[in-house]
Amino acid sequence: MKNRNIRFLFFVLLFLTLALIACGKSPEQQNPNDHKVVNFEPEYVLLRRDDMVANADIILLGEVKHISPTQWNQDSGEYWEEVTEDGVSDKGEMLTTSFAAWPVLRVQLKVLQILVDEVGIGNELTLTVLGKGPQDPPDMVFVDGITLQASTPYSLNIGYQIVVFAIQTEMAWRDPSQPIQLLTNTDGSTYFDIGKRTIFDFIGAPAISFLIAGENALYYSTPEATFQEEPVSLEQLMLGVSEKRTS
């Protein structure tokens, strides 16, 4: 089994800017009835195709069967916020940390052909992807009145046949029954645990983590991909898998 520590790097290096704005007020001044706007701009690790072939837990040809609307990272899908009390400063001031929901969506795939499967996925695979869905509007207004302002740097539609490079990993996932905890690593560093869920996700930036079926039985980089690499056949991909993963 290959070392899969690379999957953790993708999330450690994921930079998130999440701003909460309500009628120009600071979070402390917000009225619960104020209109909230969430700005979300993720930045992902960018990988070349050879790196994805070498490190993906799953490489498959699949058909997109369903793309969910954007929701938030808890089971109910509702927006959430929470503030923890983290002690008192040397000046006697209460120390707090604010947390807010992340937007996520799900992409359901029918598996047509498996090239690599190190986890046992069966006939379907559902990806849980951070960010706004490709079929949702740029300014998406939820039923509770919250507006999500976020771009989607890739396009994907139901019926597409795509080659997917995916990993099994963990995503922060709020558990309302569990308070947010400040935990300590073995090296002494600390982190907040809001809860987590094991998911399947694209191995890197979505736009580079799948190829789209095109002419001559070849699979092409998406128009939004940072790296526009040469079209490739399934046979060529399988050869690449054999060459890079024999160890």
C-alpha positions in Angstrom: 0.0 0.0 0.0 1.3 3.4 -0.9 1.8 6.1 1.7 -1.4 8.3 1.5 -0.2 11.2 3.7 -0.5 13.3 0.5 -4.3 13.5 1.0 -3.8 15.4 4.3 -1.6 17.9 2.6 -4.4 18.9 0.3 -6.5 20.0 3.2 -3.6 21.5 5.2 -2.7 23.7 2.2 -6.3 24.6 1.4 -6.7 28.3 2.0 -10.1 29.5 3.0 -11.3 33.0 3.1 -14.7 33.1 4.7 -16.1 36.5 5.5 -19.4 37.1 7.2 -21.1 40.5 6.4 -24.5 41.7 7.7 -25.6 45.2 6.7 -22.0 46.5 7.3 -21.9 45.4 10.9 -19.2 43.4 12.7 -20.2 39.9 13.9 -20.7 41.2 17.5 -23.2 43.8 16.3 -25.2 41.6 14.1 -28.9 41.1 14.7 -30.1 37.5 14.0 -32.6 39.0 11.5 -30.0 40.9 9.5 -29.3 39.6 6.0 -26.0 37.7 5.9 -23.7 37.4 3.0 -21.0 34.7 3.0 -18.0 35.2 0.7 -16.1 32.0 0.0 -13.0 31.6 -2.1 -11.0 28.4 -1.7 -7.5 27.9 -3.2 -6.5 24.3 -4.0 -3.3 22.4 -4.5 -2.6 22.1 -8.2 -1.3 18.7 -9.5 -0.1 17.5 -12.8 -1.8 14.4 -14.3 1.1 12.2 -13.5 0.9 13.1 -9.9 -2.8 12.3 -9.8 -2.2 9.0 -11.5 0.5 8.1 -9.0 -1.4 9.2 -5.8 -5.2 8.9 -6.3 -7.1 6.3 -4.3 -9.6 6.0 -7.1 -9.3 6.5 -10.8 -12.5 5.7 -12.8 -14.6 6.4 -15.8 -18.0 7.5 -14.6 -21.2 9.1 -15.7 -22.5 12.1 -13.8 -26.0 11.1 -12.5 -26.8 13.9 -10.0 -25.3 17.1 -8.7 -26.8 18.4 -5.5 -27.6 22.0 -4.7 -25.0 23.7 -2.5 -25.7 23.1 1.2 -23.6 23.6 4.4 -21.3 21.1 6.2 -23.7 19.4 8.6 -26.2 16.7 8.2 -29.2 19.0 8.0 -27.5 21.1 5.3 -28.4 24.3 7.2 -26.2 27.3 7.8 -24.5 27.4 11.2 -22.3 29.6 13.4 -20.8 29.0 16.8 -18.5 30.9 19.1 -16.3 29.2 21.7 -14.9 30.7 24.9 -11.2 30.0 25.1 -10.2 31.4 28.4 -9.1 34.8 29.6 -6.2 37.0 28.3 -3.5 38.5 30.6 -5.6 41.7 30.5 -8.7 39.9 31.8 -10.5 39.9 28.5 -12.5 36.9 27.4 -10.9 35.0 24.5 -13.3 33.7 21.9 -13.1 32.0 18.5 -15.8 32.2 15.8 -16.7 29.4 13.5 -19.0 29.4 10.5 -20.3 26.9 8.0 -18.6 25.8 4.8 -20.5 25.3 1.5 -20.4 21.8 0.1 -22.1 19.8 -2.7 -22.3 16.2 -3.8 -21.6 14.7 -7.2 -23.1 11.3 -7.7 -21.4 9.1 -10.4 -22.3 5.8 -12.0 -19.1 3.8 -12.3 -18.5 2.6 -15.9 -14.9 1.4 -15.6 -12.5 1.3 -12.7 -8.8 1.9 -13.3 -7.7 2.2 -9.7 -9.7 1.3 -6.5 -7.9 1.1 -3.2 -11.0 1.5 -1.0 -13.8 -0.6 -2.6 -16.4 1.7 -4.1 -18.9 -0.5 -5.8 -21.1 0.6 -8.7 -21.6 4.2 -7.6 -19.4 6.9 -6.1 -20.5 10.1 -4.5 -18.0 12.9 -4.1 -18.4 15.5 -1.4 -16.8 18.7 -2.8 -16.0 21.9 -0.9 -17.4 25.1 -2.5 -20.5 26.2 -4.5 -22.1 23.8 -7.1 -21.4 24.4 -10.8 -25.2 24.6 -11.5 -25.9 27.2 -8.8 -26.0 31.0 -9.5 -23.0 33.2 -8.5 -25.0 34.8 -5.8 -27.0 31.9 -4.3 -29.8 32.8 -1.8 -30.9 30.1 0.6 -34.3 29.7 2.1 -33.1 31.3 5.3 -32.1 34.4 3.5 -28.4 33.9 3.6 -26.5 34.8 0.4 -23.5 32.8 -0.7 -21.1 34.7 -3.0 -18.7 32.3 -4.6 -17.4 31.5 -8.0 -17.2 27.9 -9.3 -14.0 27.5 -11.2 -15.2 24.4 -13.2 -18.2 23.3 -15.1 -19.9 20.0 -14.8 -23.3 18.7 -16.0 -25.5 15.6 -15.6 -24.8 13.1 -18.3 -21.1 14.0 -18.7 -18.8 11.0 -19.0 -15.6 11.8 -17.1 -12.4 10.2 -15.8 -12.2 11.1 -12.1 -9.1 11.2 -9.9 -10.3 11.0 -6.3 -9.2 10.3 -2.7 -10.8 9.1 0.5 -10.2 11.7 3.2 -11.9 13.6 6.0 -13.8 16.9 6.0 -14.8 19.1 8.9 -18.4 18.3 9.5 -20.4 19.9 12.3 -22.0 17.6 14.9 -24.6 19.7 16.8 -24.6 17.2 19.6 -20.8 17.6 20.1 -19.3 20.9 21.4 -16.3 22.2 19.5 -13.2 21.1 21.2 -9.7 22.5 21.4 -7.4 19.5 21.1 -3.6 19.0 21.3 -1.5 17.1 18.9 1.4 14.9 20.1 3.8 17.6 19.0 2.1 20.1 21.3 0.3 22.1 18.6 -3.4 22.7 19.0 -6.4 22.6 16.7 -10.2 22.9 17.0 -12.3 19.9 16.3 -15.8 20.7 15.1 -16.4 17.1 14.1 -15.5 15.3 10.9 -16.7 13.0 8.3 -15.0 10.5 6.0 -15.7 11.4 2.4 -14.6 10.9 -1.2 -13.4 14.0 -2.9 -11.4 15.2 -5.9 -7.7 14.7 -5.4 -7.0 18.4 -5.9 -8.6 21.4 -7.6 -11.8 20.1 -9.2 -11.1 21.6 -12.6 -7.9 19.5 -12.9 -9.2 16.4 -11.1 -11.4 15.1 -13.9 -11.2 14.7 -17.7 -14.1 15.0 -20.1 -14.9 12.5 -22.8 -14.4 13.9 -26.3 -13.6 13.0 -29.8 -11.7 9.8 -30.9 -12.4 8.0 -27.5 -10.0 10.5 -25.8 -10.4 12.4 -22.6 -9.6 16.1 -22.4 -8.7 18.6 -19.7 -11.6 20.8 -18.7 -11.6 24.3 -20.2 -11.0 25.8 -16.8 -8.0 23.5 -15.9 -4.8 25.3 -15.0 -2.8 22.7 -16.9 -4.1 22.0 -20.4 -2.5 18.6 -20.9 -2.7 16.3 -23.9 -5.9 14.3 -24.5 -5.5 10.7 -23.4 -7.2 7.4 -23.9 -8.2 4.9 -21.2 -5.5 2.6 -22.5 -2.9 5.3 -22.1 -4.1 6.0 -18.6 -4.0 2.4 -17.6 -0.4 2.2 -18.9 0.5 5.2 -16.8 -1.1 3.5 -13.8 0.9 0.4 -14.4 4.2 2.3 -14.8 3.7 4.6 -11.7 2.1 2.3 -9.2 3.8 -1.1 -9.6 5.7 -0.5 -6.3 
